[in-house]
Amino acid sequence: MQGNSNREVVFILLFAVDDVVSNSFEKSAIAVGSTSGSLNSDNLNNPNSDLSYDNDNDNDANDAIDDGDYDDDYDDNDDYMYDNDNDEYDYMSMQAQFDNVDLPPGVEALVSWLKDPAPCVNATPSTSTSALSVAVGQNSGARTFSSLNIYDPTNGKFEVAATSTSMVLAESNADEKEQEEKEDKVLGKFQVFKRFDTVDDFSDHHFNRLGLPGSGEQPPKTWSKKIQEEWKILEKDLPDTIYVRVYETRMDLLRALIVGPAGTPYHDGLFVFDVLFPPTYPDIPPMVYYYSGGLRLNPNLYNCGKVCLSLLNTWSGSKNEMWMPKKSTMLQVLVSIQALILNAEPFFNEPGFAGMQGKPEGEMRSKAYNEDVFILSLKTMMYTLRRPPKHFENLVADYFRLQAHDILSACKAYMEGAEIGSVVNGRVQDTNKAKVNHPVGFNKSLAKMINTLATNFSKNGSKDCEQFRLPG
């Protein structure tokens, strides 16, 4: 009877400790996890297709941001970025309201998809340990145990039970290991994502209502053969920073995602383009549409989606720069967009400004333009992250999960005076170069973007982004 009595005492004590720790950990989890709140290129921009994932609404477009005396270029598109409403942003609910909006051809509306949600708390292991330890010892007046002697009937001895601190440290170490495993898994998935692949669903493609099916024509065999040749070239020779999806049942359609080149104000960004091969291709160039999100971040990329490029015959150029039916390829188009449009000094792409290159006034205006462009590029990142194009959803999420710290580190470096485009892989390349006195308005806009990025990157699964958050 005495032995049964001892076992009963042991079980009571064990259940008591388990109840205290469980209740405390539940409360601590709440505390740590809370948040602070005619098919031709001339008609390119007159398509009768759906506006797919860039159908935005401009209800918030008049909520201007006051940037003081700074040039109001930043106000043109900042207004729908920030809102004083502190309620949690429900994107899916909002999006449902605009799924069937009927807009005139060529019209691209804006919606407040860039509203800054409440920041996430991404506690470091030390913070978690502290918070959890306090919770275990103090919440709800729970009885604390610095040590507790528990009788072990297997050896007939009283043993000291594990303290709450050791339990928390073990939990923290397990969390760190789990996070590392997740990051390795994400990196692996990103590295094996195919640069070229064929897919089925073209429902959200910008040109899905144009092309061969709409014309009722059957493509000539030479057309199909040419498209297949293009596919082979793309599959074999695409660079690491361009991804392409083509459609088995719609050979006239293509979608491309281009990574912004390092050393430019577009670095680390993702830029999406839809392509249509006309029935007379390659006698005429492909038609290309850019998903701008309503943002004009380059003289050659219009917010209506038009892409100005000599190779597309949408811009003037020498004979060798224009589309050549027997020589030009889709690969050349994509590489040209990346290298010639998304370049280090896009200001000089503007007609009439090329002659200013190398002159003091031209260089000054170019640097100011790059400041504008970088802010818009950051907004494009958020646009793409929140509304990823079909067939690239996993790539977009994994990419920004991996690049988050590099992007935020670049933002921090620019606020500290680094020249736009000088940061590669999160580090300033020329540390001996004199710092730039960026305008106050730029720094204010960038500070807001840093906090928006930190919040959204954290929600996307990146770790420790809150360390970059700025006050205010």
C-alpha positions as CSV (number, residue, x, y, z in Angstrom):
1,M,0.0,0.0,0.0
2,Q,2.9,2.4,0.8
3,G,4.3,1.8,-2.7
4,N,1.0,2.6,-4.4
5,S,0.7,5.8,-2.3
6,N,4.2,7.0,-3.4
7,R,3.3,6.4,-7.0
8,E,0.1,8.4,-6.6
9,V,2.1,11.3,-5.2
10,V,4.5,11.1,-8.0
11,F,1.8,11.1,-10.6
12,I,0.0,14.1,-8.9
13,L,3.3,16.1,-8.9
14,L,4.0,15.2,-12.5
15,F,0.5,16.3,-13.7
16,A,0.8,19.5,-11.6
17,V,4.1,20.4,-13.2
18,D,2.9,19.5,-16.7
19,D,-0.2,21.6,-16.2
20,V,1.8,24.7,-15.0
21,V,4.3,24.4,-17.9
22,S,1.6,23.8,-20.5
23,N,-0.5,26.7,-19.5
24,S,2.5,29.0,-19.2
25,F,3.9,28.0,-22.6
26,E,0.5,28.6,-24.2
27,K,0.4,32.1,-22.8
28,S,4.0,32.8,-23.8
29,A,3.3,31.7,-27.3
30,I,0.6,34.2,-27.5
31,A,2.9,36.9,-26.2
32,V,5.7,36.2,-28.6
33,G,3.6,35.6,-31.6
34,S,1.5,38.7,-31.4
35,T,1.8,41.5,-34.0
36,S,1.9,45.2,-33.7
37,G,-1.0,45.6,-35.8
38,S,-5.3,43.6,-85.8
39,L,-2.2,41.8,-84.5
40,N,0.7,44.1,-85.0
41,S,3.2,45.7,-82.7
42,D,1.7,49.1,-83.2
43,N,-1.4,48.0,-81.4
44,L,0.4,46.4,-78.6
45,N,-1.3,48.5,-75.9
46,N,-4.8,48.1,-77.3
47,P,-5.3,44.4,-76.6
48,N,-8.8,43.1,-75.8
49,S,-7.4,40.6,-73.3
50,D,-8.0,40.4,-69.6
51,L,-5.7,42.4,-67.4
52,S,-5.0,39.3,-65.4
53,Y,-3.1,39.8,-62.2
54,D,-2.4,43.5,-62.7
55,N,-6.0,44.5,-62.3
56,D,-5.6,47.0,-59.6
57,N,-7.9,49.8,-58.3
58,D,-7.0,53.3,-57.5
59,N,-9.3,54.1,-54.6
60,D,-6.4,55.1,-52.4
61,A,-4.5,57.1,-55.1
62,N,-5.3,60.5,-53.6
63,D,-4.0,59.8,-50.2
64,A,-0.8,61.7,-50.9
65,I,2.4,61.4,-48.8
66,D,3.9,64.7,-47.7
67,D,7.6,64.6,-48.4
68,G,8.3,68.2,-47.4
69,D,10.3,70.2,-49.9
70,Y,11.5,67.2,-51.8
71,D,10.6,66.7,-55.5
72,D,7.1,65.3,-55.6
73,D,8.1,62.5,-58.0
74,Y,7.9,60.2,-55.0
75,D,4.2,61.1,-54.4
76,D,3.1,59.9,-57.8
77,N,2.8,56.3,-56.7
78,D,3.5,56.3,-53.0
79,D,0.0,57.3,-52.1
80,Y,-1.5,53.8,-52.3
81,M,1.3,52.3,-50.4
82,Y,0.6,53.6,-46.9
83,D,-2.6,53.8,-45.0
84,N,-3.5,55.0,-41.5
85,D,-5.8,52.1,-41.0
86,N,-4.2,49.7,-38.5
87,D,-6.5,46.8,-39.1
88,E,-5.0,43.6,-40.3
89,Y,-4.9,43.6,-44.1
90,D,-7.1,40.9,-45.7
91,Y,-5.7,40.6,-49.2
92,M,-7.8,37.7,-50.3
93,S,-11.0,39.3,-49.3
94,M,-10.1,42.5,-51.1
95,Q,-9.0,40.7,-54.2
96,A,-12.3,38.9,-54.5
97,Q,-14.1,42.2,-55.0
98,F,-12.0,42.9,-58.2
99,D,-11.9,39.5,-59.8
100,N,-14.7,40.4,-62.3
101,V,-14.1,44.1,-62.8
102,D,-14.8,45.1,-66.3
103,L,-12.2,47.7,-67.5
104,P,-11.9,49.2,-71.0
105,P,-9.1,47.8,-73.1
106,G,-5.7,49.2,-72.2
107,V,-6.8,50.6,-68.9
108,E,-4.8,49.4,-65.9
109,A,-6.3,50.3,-62.5
110,L,-4.5,50.5,-59.1
111,V,-5.6,49.0,-55.8
112,S,-4.1,49.3,-52.4
113,W,-2.4,45.9,-52.5
114,L,0.7,47.5,-51.1
115,K,-1.0,48.6,-47.9
116,D,1.5,47.9,-45.1
117,P,0.2,45.1,-42.9
118,A,0.9,44.9,-39.2
119,P,4.6,44.1,-38.6
120,C,5.4,40.5,-37.7
121,V,7.4,39.7,-34.6
122,N,10.2,37.4,-35.6
123,A,11.8,36.9,-32.2
124,T,15.4,35.8,-32.0
125,P,16.3,32.8,-29.9
126,S,17.5,35.0,-27.0
127,T,14.2,37.0,-27.0
128,S,12.2,33.8,-27.1
129,T,14.1,32.3,-24.3
130,S,13.6,35.3,-22.1
131,A,9.9,35.7,-22.9
132,L,9.2,32.0,-22.4
133,S,11.1,31.8,-19.2
134,V,9.2,34.8,-17.7
135,A,5.9,33.3,-18.8
136,V,6.6,29.9,-17.3
137,G,7.6,31.4,-14.0
138,Q,5.0,34.2,-13.6
139,N,1.9,34.0,-15.8
140,S,-1.5,33.9,-14.0
141,G,0.1,33.6,-10.6
142,A,1.3,30.1,-11.4
143,R,3.4,28.4,-8.8
144,T,7.1,28.6,-9.7
145,F,9.6,25.8,-9.3
146,S,13.3,26.6,-9.2
147,S,13.8,22.9,-8.8
148,L,11.5,20.1,-7.9
149,N,12.4,16.7,-6.4
150,I,10.5,14.0,-8.1
151,Y,10.6,10.4,-6.9
152,D,11.7,7.9,-9.6
153,P,10.3,4.5,-8.7
154,T,12.8,2.8,-11.2
155,N,15.8,3.5,-9.0
156,G,14.1,4.4,-5.7
157,K,15.6,7.9,-5.7
158,F,14.4,11.5,-5.8
159,E,15.6,13.3,-8.9
160,V,15.7,17.1,-9.7
161,A,13.3,17.9,-12.5
162,A,14.4,20.0,-15.5
163,T,13.9,23.7,-15.0
164,S,11.9,25.9,-17.2
165,T,15.0,27.6,-18.6
166,S,16.6,24.3,-19.8
167,M,13.3,23.4,-21.4
168,V,13.2,26.7,-23.2
169,L,16.8,26.5,-24.4
170,A,16.1,23.0,-25.7
171,E,13.0,24.4,-27.5
172,S,15.1,27.3,-28.9
173,N,17.8,25.0,-30.2
174,A,15.2,22.8,-31.8
175,D,13.6,25.9,-33.5
176,E,17.0,27.0,-34.8
177,K,17.7,23.6,-36.3
178,E,14.2,23.5,-37.8
179,Q,14.7,26.9,-39.3
180,E,18.0,25.9,-40.9
181,E,16.4,22.8,-42.3
182,K,13.6,24.9,-43.8
183,E,16.1,27.4,-45.3
184,D,18.1,24.5,-46.9
185,K,14.9,23.1,-48.3
186,V,13.9,26.4,-49.8
187,L,17.3,26.9,-51.3
188,G,17.1,23.4,-52.8
189,K,13.7,24.0,-54.3
190,F,14.9,27.4,-55.7
191,Q,17.9,25.8,-57.3
192,V,16.0,23.1,-59.0
193,F,13.2,25.3,-60.4
194,K,13.4,24.9,-64.1
195,R,14.4,27.9,-66.1
196,F,12.3,26.6,-69.1
197,D,9.2,24.5,-68.9
198,T,5.9,23.8,-70.6
199,V,2.6,24.3,-68.7
200,D,-1.1,24.0,-69.5
201,D,-3.1,26.8,-67.8
202,F,-2.9,30.1,-69.8
203,S,-6.1,31.6,-68.3
204,D,-4.3,34.6,-66.7
205,H,-2.1,35.3,-69.7
206,H,-2.5,38.9,-70.9
207,F,-2.9,37.8,-74.6
208,N,-5.1,34.7,-73.9
209,R,-8.0,36.1,-76.0
210,L,-5.8,37.1,-78.9
211,G,-3.7,35.1,-81.2
212,L,-4.6,32.1,-83.4
213,P,-7.7,30.8,-81.6
214,G,-9.3,34.2,-81.8
215,S,-8.5,34.5,-85.5
216,G,-10.0,31.1,-86.4
217,E,-6.9,30.4,-88.5
218,Q,-4.7,27.4,-88.5
219,P,-1.0,28.2,-88.2
220,P,1.2,27.3,-91.2
221,K,3.6,24.5,-90.5
222,T,6.5,26.9,-90.9
223,W,5.1,28.9,-88.0
224,S,4.9,25.9,-85.7
225,K,8.3,24.8,-86.7
226,K,9.7,28.2,-85.9
227,I,8.1,28.3,-82.4
228,Q,9.5,24.9,-81.7
229,E,12.9,26.1,-82.7
230,E,12.5,29.1,-80.3
231,W,11.6,26.7,-77.5
232,K,14.8,24.7,-78.1
233,I,16.9,27.8,-78.1
234,L,15.4,29.0,-74.8
235,E,15.6,25.6,-73.1
236,K,19.3,25.4,-74.1
237,D,20.6,28.9,-73.7
238,L,18.5,30.8,-71.1
239,P,20.8,32.6,-68.6
240,D,20.4,31.8,-64.9
241,T,18.4,35.0,-64.2
242,I,15.6,34.5,-66.8
243,Y,12.8,32.0,-66.4
244,V,10.3,31.1,-69.2
245,R,7.0,29.1,-69.3
246,V,5.4,28.1,-72.6
247,Y,2.0,26.6,-73.2
248,E,1.4,23.2,-74.8
249,T,-2.1,24.0,-76.1
250,R,-1.2,27.7,-77.0
251,M,2.1,27.7,-78.7
252,D,1.6,31.4,-79.5
253,L,1.9,32.4,-75.9
254,L,4.9,32.7,-73.6
255,R,5.6,34.1,-70.1
256,A,8.9,35.3,-68.8
257,L,10.2,36.4,-65.5
258,I,13.5,38.4,-65.5
259,V,15.7,39.1,-62.4
260,G,16.9,42.6,-62.2
261,P,20.7,42.8,-62.9
262,A,23.2,43.5,-60.2
263,G,24.8,47.0,-60.3
264,T,21.5,48.6,-61.4
265,P,18.6,50.2,-59.5
266,Y,16.6,47.1,-60.5
267,H,18.9,44.7,-58.6
268,D,17.1,41.8,-56.9
269,G,13.8,42.7,-58.4
270,L,11.5,40.4,-60.4
271,F,9.9,41.6,-63.6
272,V,7.2,39.7,-65.5
273,F,6.4,39.8,-69.2
274,D,3.8,38.1,-71.4
275,V,4.5,37.4,-75.0
276,L,2.4,36.7,-78.1
277,F,3.8,35.2,-81.3
278,P,1.6,36.6,-84.1
279,P,0.4,34.3,-87.0
280,T,2.9,35.9,-89.3
281,Y,5.8,35.4,-86.9
282,P,8.8,35.7,-87.5
283,D,8.0,38.1,-90.3
284,I,7.0,40.5,-87.6
285,P,8.4,40.5,-84.0
286,P,6.6,39.1,-81.0
287,M,4.3,41.3,-79.0
288,V,5.4,41.9,-75.4
289,Y,3.4,43.1,-72.4
290,Y,5.0,44.2,-69.2
291,Y,3.2,43.8,-65.9
292,S,3.9,47.2,-64.4
293,G,1.4,47.3,-61.5
294,G,0.8,50.8,-62.6
295,L,4.4,51.9,-62.0
296,R,6.6,53.6,-64.6
297,L,10.1,52.6,-63.5
298,N,11.8,52.9,-66.9
299,P,11.5,55.1,-69.9
300,N,11.1,52.0,-72.0
301,L,8.5,50.3,-69.8
302,Y,5.2,52.1,-69.7
303,N,2.7,51.7,-66.9
304,C,0.2,50.6,-69.5
305,G,2.4,47.6,-70.3
306,K,4.1,48.8,-73.5
307,V,7.7,47.8,-74.0
308,C,9.8,50.1,-76.2
309,L,12.6,48.3,-77.8
310,S,14.1,48.5,-81.3
311,L,14.2,44.8,-81.6
312,L,10.4,44.7,-81.1
313,N,10.0,47.5,-83.7
314,T,8.3,49.6,-81.0
315,W,11.2,52.1,-81.0
316,S,13.5,53.6,-83.6
317,G,16.9,52.2,-84.2
318,S,19.5,51.3,-86.8
319,K,18.7,48.5,-89.3
320,N,20.9,46.1,-87.3
321,E,19.0,46.9,-84.1
322,M,15.5,46.3,-85.6
323,W,13.8,42.9,-85.9
324,M,15.3,40.7,-88.5
325,P,13.0,37.8,-89.4
326,K,15.7,35.4,-90.4
327,K,18.0,36.1,-87.5
328,S,16.3,37.5,-84.5
329,T,15.0,35.2,-81.7
330,M,12.9,35.4,-78.6
331,L,16.0,34.8,-76.5
332,Q,17.5,38.0,-77.9
333,V,14.4,39.9,-76.9
334,L,14.5,38.7,-73.3
335,V,18.3,39.3,-73.0
336,S,17.9,42.8,-74.5
337,I,15.2,43.7,-72.0
338,Q,17.4,42.6,-69.2
339,A,20.6,44.3,-70.5
340,L,19.5,47.3,-72.5
341,I,16.3,48.3,-70.6
342,L,17.1,47.3,-67.0
343,N,20.5,48.9,-67.1
344,A,22.6,50.9,-64.6
345,E,21.6,54.4,-66.0
346,P,18.1,54.1,-67.4
347,F,17.7,57.9,-67.4
348,F,19.7,58.0,-70.6
349,N,17.2,55.7,-72.3
350,E,14.9,58.7,-72.4
351,P,14.8,60.3,-75.8
352,G,16.9,63.4,-76.0
353,F,18.9,62.6,-72.8
354,A,21.5,60.3,-74.2
355,G,23.6,63.4,-75.2
356,M,23.8,64.4,-71.5
357,Q,25.7,61.2,-70.6
358,G,29.1,62.0,-69.1
359,K,28.2,65.6,-68.4
360,P,27.8,66.9,-64.8
361,E,24.1,67.8,-65.2
362,G,23.3,64.6,-66.9
363,E,25.0,62.5,-64.2
364,M,23.3,64.4,-61.5
365,R,19.9,63.9,-63.1
366,S,20.7,60.3,-63.7
367,K,21.4,59.6,-60.1
368,A,18.2,61.4,-59.0
369,Y,16.3,59.2,-61.5
370,N,17.9,56.1,-60.1
371,E,16.6,57.0,-56.6
372,D,13.1,57.3,-58.0
373,V,13.5,54.0,-59.9
374,F,14.8,52.1,-56.9
375,I,11.8,53.0,-54.8
376,L,9.5,51.9,-57.6
377,S,11.5,48.7,-58.0
378,L,11.0,47.9,-54.3
379,K,7.2,48.5,-54.8
380,T,7.3,46.2,-57.8
381,M,8.9,43.5,-55.5
382,M,5.9,43.8,-53.2
383,Y,3.5,43.7,-56.1
384,T,5.1,40.6,-57.4
385,L,5.3,38.9,-54.0
386,R,1.7,39.6,-53.2
387,R,0.4,38.8,-56.6
388,P,2.8,36.3,-58.2
389,P,2.2,35.3,-61.8
390,K,0.7,31.8,-62.4
391,H,3.3,29.0,-62.7
392,F,5.9,31.2,-60.8
393,E,4.3,31.3,-57.4
394,N,6.8,29.0,-55.7
395,L,9.8,30.7,-57.5
396,V,8.7,34.1,-56.3
397,A,8.1,33.1,-52.7
398,D,11.4,31.1,-52.5
399,Y,13.3,33.9,-54.2
400,F,12.3,36.6,-51.9
401,R,12.6,34.3,-48.9
402,L,16.3,33.8,-49.8
403,Q,17.0,37.4,-51.0
404,A,15.2,39.3,-48.2
405,H,18.3,40.1,-46.1
406,D,20.3,41.2,-49.2
407,I,17.5,43.5,-50.3
408,L,17.1,45.0,-46.8
409,S,20.9,45.4,-46.3
410,A,21.0,47.3,-49.6
411,C,18.2,49.6,-48.5
412,K,20.1,50.3,-45.2
413,A,23.4,51.0,-47.1
414,Y,21.6,53.5,-49.4
415,M,20.1,55.3,-46.4
416,E,23.7,55.5,-45.1
417,G,24.9,57.1,-48.3
418,A,25.9,54.3,-50.7
419,E,25.2,55.0,-54.3
420,I,22.1,53.3,-55.8
421,G,23.2,50.1,-57.5
422,S,26.5,49.8,-55.7
423,V,25.3,47.0,-53.4
424,V,25.7,43.4,-54.6
425,N,24.7,40.5,-52.4
426,G,23.9,42.8,-49.6
427,R,27.4,44.5,-49.5
428,V,28.8,47.8,-50.9
429,Q,31.3,46.9,-53.6
430,D,33.5,50.0,-53.4
431,T,33.8,51.0,-49.8
432,N,36.3,53.7,-50.7
433,K,33.8,55.6,-52.8
434,A,32.5,58.8,-51.4
435,K,29.1,58.6,-49.8
436,V,26.1,60.3,-51.5
437,N,23.9,62.8,-49.8
438,H,20.5,61.4,-50.8
439,P,17.6,63.9,-50.6
440,V,15.5,63.8,-47.4
441,G,12.5,62.8,-49.4
442,F,14.2,59.7,-50.8
443,N,15.3,58.7,-47.3
444,K,11.8,59.1,-46.0
445,S,10.3,57.0,-48.8
446,L,13.0,54.4,-48.4
447,A,12.4,54.2,-44.6
448,K,8.8,53.5,-45.2
449,M,9.7,50.8,-47.8
450,I,12.1,49.1,-45.4
451,N,9.4,48.6,-42.9
452,T,7.0,47.4,-45.5
453,L,9.6,45.0,-46.9
454,A,10.5,43.7,-43.4
455,T,6.8,43.0,-42.6
456,N,6.1,41.2,-45.9
457,F,9.3,39.3,-46.0
458,S,8.7,38.1,-42.5
459,K,5.2,37.0,-43.5
460,N,6.7,35.2,-46.5
461,G,8.9,33.2,-44.1
462,S,12.2,35.0,-44.0
463,K,13.9,35.0,-40.6
464,D,15.0,38.0,-38.6
465,C,13.9,40.7,-41.0
466,E,12.5,42.8,-38.1
467,Q,16.1,43.7,-37.2
468,F,16.0,46.1,-40.2
469,R,12.8,47.8,-39.0
470,L,13.2,51.6,-38.5
471,P,11.3,53.6,-35.8
472,G,8.3,55.7,-36.7
